[in-house]
Amino acid sequence: MHSGARRTYKLLGKPLKLLVNRKMFPQSDMIAGDYPPYPQQLISAYFYGDGIHYDRTHAQDLSALRKTPFDYTWSEYRLGEAMLGLAHLYIGFSGVVRAILGDD
């Protein structure tokens, strides 16, 4: 597995904000440790439990995330945060590739 694939896998395992904060402030005690569910778990639960396909296991995971109105809203926020982190990375990377290839 090349380093780009490892970085993407790391992004699926931890929120982008957490990875950046740990890199910028490695000695800080203010940075939260792990806070599940992780981006990959959220995306899978939403896309395969309700959004794109229906799978009973993912649907159960999704309903567990939506126990209360607060949990529902919080999991929606976390899903957006996870997807925006990945989109930000991929859009930025596409700009680098475009610059290297010389496309206008």
Stockholm file with secondary structure:
# STOCKHOLM 1.0

chainA/1-104         MHSGARRTYKLLGKPLKLLVNRKMFPQSDMIAGDYPPYPQQLISAYFYGDGIHYDRTHAQDLSALRKTPFDYTWSEYRLGEAMLGLAHLYIGFSGVVRAILGDD
#=GR chainA/1-104 SS CCHHHHHHHHHHHSCHHHHHHHHHCTTCSSSCCCCSSCHHHHHHHHIIIIISCCCHHHHHHHHHHTSSHHHHHHHHHHHHHHHHHHHHHHHHHHHHHHHHHTCC
#=GC SS_cons         CCHHHHHHHHHHHSCHHHHHHHHHCTTCSSSCCCCSSCHHHHHHHHIIIIISCCCHHHHHHHHHHTSSHHHHHHHHHHHHHHHHHHHHHHHHHHHHHHHHHTCC
//
